Amino acid sequence: AEFVWHKLSADNMDPDFVERRRIGLENFLLRLASHPILCRDKIFYLFLTQEGNWKETVNETGFQLK
């Protein structure tokens, strides 16, 4: 995927900058969600759907110990 920065800004609250970052994040998450293995991953699913502290869920899986 090609993501071109049309304008680099030191102001990370600039609306154009925020919108470009939002689009980039959305494209990245869509690519992850369409991956045949990652789309069924419990941690990825919880990251996208859980409203609370998802890091606790990751720690409960023991993933950090691997």
SVG drawing of the C-alpha trace seen along z (x, -y; Angstrom):
<svg xmlns="http://www.w3.org/2000/svg" viewBox="-17 -23 25 41">
<polyline fill="none" stroke="black" stroke-width="0.4" points="0.0,0.0 1.3,-3.4 0.6,-6.3 2.0,-9.6 2.4,-12.6 1.4,-15.7 2.4,-18.0 4.4,-17.3 3.4,-19.4 4.9,-19.8 1.4,-20.6 -0.1,-17.1 -3.5,-18.7 -3.7,-20.2 -7.0,-19.0 -5.4,-17.9 -2.7,-15.9 -5.3,-14.3 -7.4,-13.3 -4.5,-11.8 -3.5,-9.8 -7.1,-8.7 -7.3,-7.4 -4.0,-5.7 -5.1,-4.0 -8.4,-2.9 -6.6,-1.4 -4.2,0.4 -7.0,1.9 -9.0,2.9 -5.9,4.8 -5.5,6.5 -9.2,7.4 -9.0,8.9 -6.0,11.1 -7.0,14.8 -5.4,15.5 -5.4,12.2 -9.1,11.6 -9.8,14.5 -7.3,13.5 -8.9,13.1 -6.6,10.2 -7.1,8.3 -10.9,8.7 -10.9,7.6 -8.8,4.6 -11.4,3.5 -14.5,4.2 -13.7,3.9 -14.5,0.6 -12.5,1.2 -8.8,1.7 -7.9,4.2 -4.3,4.4 -5.6,6.4 -7.1,8.9 -3.8,9.3 -2.0,9.9 -4.5,12.5 -3.8,14.5 -0.1,14.9 0.9,13.5 3.5,11.2 5.3,14.2 5.9,15.8"/>
</svg>
